[in-house]
Amino acid sequence: MRIPASYPMALLAALITLTPVFILMVLASDSSSVFDSHNLKILGNTLSLMGLTVVGSILIGVPLAFVSAYVHLPFKKLWLVVFAAPLAIPSYIGAFTLYAAFGPGGEINTLTGIETPSMYGLTGAAIVMTLYTFPFVMMTTRSSLLSLDASMVNAARTLGMSMTQSIFKVILPRVVNGIAAGSLLVALYTLSDFGTPAMMRLDTFTRVIYVEYNAFALGRAAMLSLQLMVIVGFLLLVESQIKTAPERQGRPLILFPSKLQLSAIFITFAPVLLLAIGLPLAIFSLWLARDGFSSFDFNIAWNSTYASGIAAIVAVIVAIPVAHAALSGKAGRIMERVTYFGFGIPGIVMGTALVYGGLQLPFLYQTLGLLIIAYMLRFLPLAVGSVRTSTEHLDPSLVKSACVLGASPREVFTRITLPLTMRGIIAGAALVFLESMRELEATLLLGPTGFETLSTYLWRVYEAGYFGRAAIPGLLLVVISACGLAIMMSGEKRNQFEH
């Protein structure tokens, strides 16, 4: 049996992806404490933040999913973009601006004289995480809602149910899987986030791992990392078991609310959108007007662009054989699934493992190369998924015809497969580039000495208390993240069109 040419490279990528886990296990063997009272407190904080964020995201995301799917809104497509827009803002930017705006001496207090409660601790972190993760629940629930047939609701109304009863007894039970899928995405995001709990001064696993790393306690940091990975692994297992039951596609439900009902909808959700989108943009604009452009070194933006660009190229080069291997057989699909493991490892955990790996390989330690490896391992699945999707839609008869005409495998790849899948390759590279620009945790741990990116500069500014200097990098990251959201939403629309 002939082994596909893509297998060796795919196997190597899978093994490299698992390397951080092996490193953490070696490091953790030197740590004597597994669960002490402090660990239990960290676990409690982490699970509390995750639980509150999931509940908050469901309470906001599910109603917005109904509104965006069923309610006849003016400029409906525009409102869908607005509802999803919080995904375009990294949560640590939201945490930064909410922390700076609220509380005694905050920007709101300074400008208006009104003293607002401070935003920190578990409450502040849960509010921030909810504001920037509810679109996950909204998008997955909306997708489930759009697959339902309106005739079921019409039949329920005919049998005497009110619209409210129809929603709770007919619609919601059929979209539970969609809500669960979005909730699990929220939970995974919350567990892996470092910037928000750190800025809100809440001791979660990610924040304490960073503190232990800075205290040179790599063994304890590794033990905490493994404990966090157990929770993440459990959630990934649960996520893999969620199966959405196929629904018979039918006529969509459309509701025509009165002007009073429309006003009530906007009044209800306006504070959420103002806090998630309006406040960060307003705060950054205020700081920009106050401090101007002179305080920012634009070489920092170049550093982010340069490192992220190289990471995108490397990720795509690795992703092409992995994606082709996944389409070649069961062994290839297993290798592909292993590479997805890196996406489930929080950035702070990946950074901790690679720091130790760099110490064993001095030529890599504190180099740009090690940082790019971290970006590649973290975001390789984005490139693999995009390349595999474009390759799946390739007409196999074209490849067979080229082989019949005597073309070698290399010629087939370079002259047919590569040009026809270039759109997916470029989309995958763009997603890796944009996520690398936003990455904070791994960059803090692995960036070369003196090498600042937009995300790490924001973190240094927060630590130093020079909030005004965050305006330009903050706005740049928002614009870059908005580009990433546009790519994701355009990909979703293209897939819907193709199907």
Buried (B, 14 or more C-beta within 10 A) or exposed (E): EEEBBBBEBBBBBBEBBBBBBEBBEBBBEEBEEEEEEEBEEBBEBBBBBBEBBBBBBBEBBBBBBBBBBBBEBEEEEEBBBBBBBBBBBBBBBBBBBBBBBBBEEBBBBEEEEEEBEBBBEBBBBBBBBBBBBBBBBBBBBBBBBBBBBBEBBEEBBEEEBEEEEBBEEBBBEBBBBBBBBBBBBBBBBBBBBBBBBBBBEBBBBBBBBBBBBEEEBBBBBBBBBBBBBEBBBEBBEEBEEBEBEEBEEEEEBEBEBEEEEBEEBEEEBEEBBEBBBEBBBBBBEBBBEEBEEEBBEEEBBEBBBBBBBBBBBBBBBBBBBBBBBBBBBEBBBBBBEBBBBBBBBBBBBBBBBBBBBBEEEEEBBBBBBBBBBBBBBBBBBBBBBBBBBBBEEBEEEEBEEBBEEEBEEEEBBEEBBEEBBEBBBBBBBBBBBBBBBBBBBBBBBBBBEEBBBBBBBBBEBBEEEEBBBBBBBBBBBBEBBBBBBBBBBEBEEEEEEEE
